[in-house]
Structures are given as structure tokens and as C-alpha cells.
Amino acid sequence: FFMVADGMGAHVAGELASKLAVEGVSHLYHKYLELSAPEALQKAMLETNATVHQRGQANADFRNMGTTASTLILLPQGAFIAHIGDSRVYHLRNGTVVARTRDHSHVEQLLREGSIREDEMQGHPMRNYVECCIGGEAALPEMSISRRQPLADGDVLLVCSDGVWANLKDAEIAAFWKPGNGGCATSLEALA
């Protein structure tokens, strides 16, 4: 079980939202192990969202707090991913990197609609606007749960916030991967 949560709102509120998300999703996923991995992840994310939202509504200092969340579960049959917001999961294989998540962001929506090109995303004035997150609304408006992702020997999975992907292109992320060592270079580990 691996998870990155990047809090939003005032500093303390974002920190609390991400803490509640990591603790809640982890605990609830393990509570629902009798379900399939995607079902357990979905229930864990939905229940955690309700908890974070309620805490935010109960205290004016925490109102509108939220957090992105990308969760990676590794099982013998493969990897499963639950995702909301703009934290990402990357899959590195044979020197190639593929994003296994799509951002729930304003610029990603503009890209899907064809209103902007991919090369215009980085400098867009609303680049940091996340359209949905854990805690933002009483019910999650959007969440992605992946089907099983098959894995092979030597694959590397990276779960990261926009602090990594906004500063490195996919090719730069892939360059940190060292074929044959089954892992990432020390410099990438320091970034995560």
C-alpha cells in the first residue's frame, strides 16, 4: 500500500486533510480486504472523503480543506490505483515512462476538450486548479479506480505529487530509472 496526498487550503488545513486521507484510506482499505482491491479502494476513498469533508465543515479554520490522493496497491496479480486530483502514478518499464493517472484539473479538462494543446498546459494561468479532491465536497464528484495493471520484472512505479511532475518532463523522470537495478536512482528517491 503506497499513497501520496497533497493537501490544499491554508497550510494547516491542507496538512490536516492529507493526514486524514492517508490514515483513513489505509485503514479502511485494510478493513475491506474481503472485497476486491478496486471495491475496497473505492469504499476507502469514499468514506475518507466524507470524514475529511465533515471535519472541514465543522471548523471555520478548516473550511474548504482538501487533498489530492494517489494510492497504489501492489498484489501478486498486479497493481491497482485509486486516484483523485493531480498527484500521479507513473509506470516505468524498459526506460519508458507512462502516467497511469489522468489529472482531475482544469487544464487537463481543457486538453481533453481540445481547447489547449499539451505544450500549453505548463504555462497556463489555471495550471494549479484541481477540480476535485478528497474533502472538497460531501460526495466525490470524480475518482479513478484502475483495472489491474500487469507488472513485469524490473518495472518501477512512482507515486508523486505535482512537486515532482511539474518540475520534470516524463523523459526526465525516465532518465532517473536505471535498467537492471530494479529501482530508481538515489536522486529520484530524494525527490519523492
Protein Blocks (a to p, Z undefined) as FASTA:
>chain_A
ZZddddedjfklmmmmmmmmmmmmmmmmmmmmmpcfklmmmmmmmmmmmmmmmmmmmpmk
lgoiacddddddddfkbccdddehjbdcdddeehiacdfbdcddfklmmmmnopacfklm
mmpmklmpcfbdehjambdfbdcddddddddehiacddddfklmmmpcfklmmmmpcghk
lpacfklmmmZZ
